[in-house]
Amino acid sequence: MKEKQAEPNLESLNAIKSPKTLDTTLPSPHFESVDAPNPSAVAVIALTSSFRRPAEIERLLDCICAQTVPCAAVVIADNDGESPLAELVRNYSARPGSLKTVYLPNPGNPGCGGGLKAGEELILEQFGTANYIWVLDDDAVPEPDCLEKLLEAFSQEAAGMAVPAYHSDCTGKPLLVVDPPAQRRKIKKLPYENQLAVLPPRFRVHWATGVCQLVSMEAVQKLGVHRTDFWMQGEDIEYSHRISMALGVVAVRDCIVGHSRTGNPPPPSESEHARSFLALLQNLSYMAFHIPQGLRRFLLTWALSLGRYFRTFPNHPQWLVLAWMASLAGSVQGRPAGLPPGPAIRDRVH
């Protein structure tokens, strides 16, 4: 029997004062599988999209293999196609007791959404009996019981996606990353221990970021795969929002997933940061005006992100103009960041 949906402790809070038609003009992905497992044994397939991050992929494979509930396979979409990932995957798959792997070259850096779409299409084609697709960022660090907790949420709630409520960076500090309904926004301002006292074990969310998302095969078959026209910075939010509108997305309070690069990589340059930020602004403005419930769920997020962009790059007035151009491309022209004029706008960052 499904548990009745728990609600947050509102007294504690008071005390603290269908998407548009997807773009189909992009080229079809090229599939090339390596050591594909027997589809009849499939239950959960892990999926990640990566671009020149072999160290992070190796760490992620170790994390997936360490889960208390085993995956049947992992699909790695390589958005470079010429990186050392192919050899790494072959060597990893050859280790005794290692996880079966599928290496999917997807060259041209089509963005995270492009890699995930290619992987999801391969899973639908080769692993039709799978129950879930576990979508992970290449720099995710799931704890050994992460998958078990997300699967448990599905056993208790009718939903199309289950996600961790928290991520942690290299410092280990938990950060509430899902978008709670309006009455729960104050929770984000509380210390972590107080948040746990207010939040129920599982709660519904409008959308969630894509570091770790367990998606039911029913959701994929009913609602489709990730969009490719977002390029990056928002394809995960749109996908979770799409599922929340139709089937529901549930967040698990006691599930925390690490999210950090390996070693000590240099931070992105100021121009790289600006280009990524511009993609986010364009995608958020697109979602605010061109998907169901967008104004209610994304207009404020876009406005806050625009203000943060202005505060981040005050010494580049020309970049501030680009922020408005990207936002107008999304809102007025109805074009996500992966479509013109998005790339041309970002190319003007020097």
N, C-alpha and C positions, 0 to 999 in steps of 0.2 A: 504494500500500500504506500502511495506517495505521501510524504510528510507535508503537512500544511506549511506554506511558505512563511518562514520566520520574518518578523519585522524588527527593525532596530529599536533600541530602547530610547524612545523619543523624550522621555522624562530626563534621561541623562543628557540628551542634547540640549534641552531647554535650560538645564542647570548650568551649562557652560556658556550662558548668554550666547516599395519595390523599385529597385534602381532603374535608371534609364537603360535603354538597350546597350549592351556591352559592345565595346569596340571589337570588331572582327576583321579589321583590315591588316593587322600585324601578321607577320609570317608565322606559320605553324612551327612548333618546336620540333627539333630532331631528337628522337629517342634512341638511346643506346644503353642497354642494360648490361650489368656485369654481375654474374652470380646471383640471378634472381631466385628467390625462394619459391617453394611450392605454394600456390595461391590457396590451396585447400587448408593450409595451416594458419592462415592469416586471421588476426583479430584486430590488432592495433598496428598501423604503419606510421612510423615517424617520418617527418618530412622537413627538410631545411633547404634554403636557398642561400648560396654563398658567392662571394667575389673576392678571390685572392686572400683567403684566410685559412690556410691549411692547419695552423696550430689550433685555432678555435674549433675547427671541424674534428680534429683528433680528440680534443678535450670533450666535445659534445658526444662523440661516439662512446667514449668511456662512461659518461654520465648515463647515456641511454642503456648501455649494457649493465649498469649497476642498479637499474630499477627493480623494485620488489615485485612488480608485475612486468614480465618480459614483453618486449615488442617482437613481432614476427619478422620485421625488416625495417630498414631505414632507407629512404630515397634522398639522395643528395643532388640537387640541381646546381650545376657549376656554371655561373653566369659569365665566367671567363672563357672556359673551354680549352685554354692553353696553359692552365696552372698545374702545379704538382698534385692537384687533388686526385686525379685519376689513379696515379701510382699509389698514393696514400691509401685510397679506398681499397685497391686490390690487395695491398700488403695487410691492411687491417682485417679484411675479410678472410685472409689466409691464416690468421692467428687461431690457435686452438680455442674453442669455446666462444669465439667472437660472433657478433651479430651479422646475419646476412645483409648484404648491402646492394643497392642499385645506384650506379653512377650515371648521371644524366647530364651530358654536356649541353649547355644552353648558351652558346657564345653570343657576344655582342653587348653584354651588360644591359639586358632589358629591364633591369630593376628587380626589386624583391618580388613584386607582384607577378612579373613575367616568369621568374624562376618557379614560384609556387604554383602558378597556373600550369606550367609544363609538368611539374611533379604530380599535381592532382590529376591531370589528364592521364598520365602514365598509370597512376594507382587505379583509376577507374577502369582502365583498359586491362591491366594485368592482375589486379587484386580485387576483383569485384565482390568477393565474399568478406572483405574487411568490414569491421564494425565501426572503426574510428580512424581518423587521420590526426596524428599528433604533430601540429605545426609548431616549429621551434626556430627562433633566430639562431644563426650560427654561433653567436657569442652568449647564448643562454647556458646557465649552469643549474639544471634541475636537481634537487635533492633526490636521494634514492626512492623516497616514497611519494614523489610528486605525481607520477602517473596514477598510482593507486588512489590517491586522494581525489584526483579529478574524475576517475572512473566511479568512485563512490558517490560523487555528486550526481552523476547520471542515474545511479540507482535510486536516488532519493528525490530527484527533481525531473520534471518533464522539460527538457531543453534541447537545443541543437548544438550548444557549445558550452564548455566549462573552462574557466580560466583561474589562475592564481589571483588572489586579491592584491598580493604584494610582490614587488621586485626588490632586489638589493644590489647595490653597486659594489665596487671593489672594497669599500669600507665596511660592508656588511649591514649598513643601516637600511631597515625596511622602509619602503615607500609605497603608499597606497596608490595604485596606478589605474584602477578601473574607474569608470564614470558612474558614481552612484546617482540615484534620483535626487531631486533637489533637496529633500528633507535630510539627506545624509551628507551634504557638502561640508557641513561644519566638522564632520569626523576627520577630514583631512588635516585640520588644524590642531588636532589633539596629539599628545605624545602617543607613541606606538602602544604602550601598555593600556592606555585609556581607550584607544581605538578598539582593541580586542574585547574590552568590557562592553562596548556599545554595539558592535557589529554582531549579527547572528552568524552561526557557522557557515551558512550559505545565503546569498542574497542576489536578487536580480539586478542586472546592470544594462544600460543602454548600449554601451560599446566598451571595448577593451583593446589595449595595445597588443601587438602581435608577438611578443617575446615567447609566449607559451600559450597555445590555444589547442584544446582537445575538441575536435569537431566530429560530430556523428556523421556516418555515411549517409544517413537520411537527409541531413542538411545539405551535404554536397550534391546529392542527386536531385534534391528538390529546388535548391537555390543557386546551383552553379558553383563555379570556382572563382579564385581571385581575379580581379580585373588587372589588365596589363597597362591601361592608359593612365594609371596614377604614377608610374615610374617608381617613386619611393615616397616615404613620409605620408602615409594616409591610407594605403591599400588595406592594411590590417584593420584600421578603424572602420572603413566602409564595409569590409566583409563581416565583421562582428556585428555592426549595426544592422546589416541586411538579415543576419540570422536572428538577432534579437527581435526584429519586427515580426518575423514569421513563426519562430519556434522558441525563442527565449535564450538568453545567455545568463549563466549562473556563475558567480564568483565564489571561490572557496577561501574563507577567512584564514585558515591555518596553513595555507599553502604559500610558500615564498620561493621565488626562483631568482637565482643570481643572474646578473646581466652585466658582463664586463669583458673586456679584451684580455688576452693572455699577455704575460710579460708587462712591459712598461712602454707601450707604443706612444709615439708623439701625438699630441692632440691635433685635430684637423686644422689646417690653415684657416685664416679668417675668411678668405674667399670661398673655400670649400664649405665652411659653416654657413655662409650666406646663401650659397646655392641650394644647400639642403633645406635651409629655412624657407627660402622662396618657394620651393616645391610644397612644403607643408602649408604655407599660406594659400597657395593656389588651390590645393586639394581641399582644405577646410572651407574656403569660400565657395568652391564648387558644391561640396556636400551641403552647405547651409542653404543653398538656393535651388538645388536640382535633385535631391533625393527625398523620399517621404520623411516627414517630421524633421527635416533638416534645419529649418529656422529655429525650432524649439531646442534642438539638441546640439547644434554646431555654431550658431551665429555668435554666441558669447565666447565660445572657445576660440573662434577665429579672431574676434576683437581683442581678446587678451593676448593671443599669440602675436598679433600685429603690434601691440604696445610693447611686448617683450622684444620684438625685432628692432623697433626704434631705439629701445634702451641699449641693445647689444651693439648696434652699429651707428652711434651718434656722429662719428667722424667721417662718415661716407654719405653725404647728402644724395649723391646719385643713386646709391643703393636703396635709399628710402623711396625714391621714385619707382624703382623696380618693384618694391613691395606692393605699391598701389597697382602697378601694371599687372603683376601676378594675380592679385586679388580680383581685379576686374576681369581678367581672362577666365578665372574660375566662376565668378558670380554672374557676369553679364554675358560672356560668350559661351558659358557652359562647357569649358574645356579643362579637364584635369591636367596635372603637371606633365604628364607624359606626352601630351598632344601639343601641336603648335597653338599659341606662340610660346608655350612654356620653355622649351629648350633654348629658343632665341633670347628670351628674357634672361635666363640664367647665364648664357654665354656673355652677357654684357657686364658680368661681375669680373673685375680685373684687380 
